């Protein structure tokens, strides 16, 4: 099932995210978005990648491939946890434009 994004856009957007731990793919080509004013629940069995997903968003784990976009233009991949958590500029003290349209 595909749900169209809200007119305001997504608050968080993950595209083709892959996380590999010594050959074990915790996430493989994951696509995920959450729109403004939306609540999502991530469920699954042990080892399904729920914690890894949150670790990628928070900057604790850097994906081997893919993009993580916060808001309209903030690329989170490559930022440290403290840079993502910084309230200075809506979550990042260093803004890098994304190529997402």
N, C-alpha and C positions, 0 to 999 in steps of 0.2 A: 504494500500500500504506500503511495506517495502522497504527501501532504504539501501543498504549496506554501512557500514562505510568506510571512506577513508583509504588508506594504512597508512597514518601518524597517524591514530587514531582520536579520538574525543578530542576536546578542553574542552568540558563540557559534562558530562554524568550523567543522573539521572535515577535511577533504583528503581522501585516499591515505589515511594515516596508518602506518605500519610500525609496530614496535617489535623488535627481535631481541630476545635474551639468549645469547649463545645458541642460535639455531631454532629456538622455540618462539614461534610467532604469537605473542600475547594479543596483538591486534594486527589484522591483515586487511589493508585497503578499506579501513573504516570510514564511512561518511556519516556525519551526525550534525544536526543543527538544532538550535533552540531559539525560538523567536522571543522578542520582548514580551513581557507579561505572561509568559508561558511557564508551566511547571512540567518537568519531565522526570520520570522515575526510571532508573536503569536497574533491571533485575536480571538474574541469571545464576547458574550454578557456580560453585567454587571453580576458579581457574578460567572463567569466561572472559575476563579482561575488564571488569568493572572498576577495580582500583587502578589499573593501568590507565584507563580512560581519564580518570580524575587526576592522576599523576602527570599525564601529558598536558592537560589543561592548565594545571598549576605550575608547570615548569620543572617538576621534580624529575621527570623522565623526558628525554628528547627523542622524538620518533626518528626512525631510520629513513622514513619517507613521509611525504604529505605536508599539509598546511593546517595551522590552527589560527583562525582569525577571530579576534574579539571586536565586537562592534562592527563598524564599517571598514576600518582600515588598519587595525593594529594586529600585526603578525606576531604571534607569541612564540613560535619556534625559534630557539636560540636565545631567548631571554631567560635570565635567572629568576628563581622563585620570588626574590625580594623586588625585582623589577616589575613582575606581573602584579604583585600584591600592592605596590605603591599607589596610594590614592592621588598622587600628584597630578596625573593626567588621565584619569579614568582607568587606571590599572597598569599603566606603563610609563616609565620615565624616559623611554627611548622608543619613538614611534617609527615604524617602518611601513611604508605603504604596501598594501596587498595588491595583487593583480586581479582580484575578484571583482567582477562587475555586477 
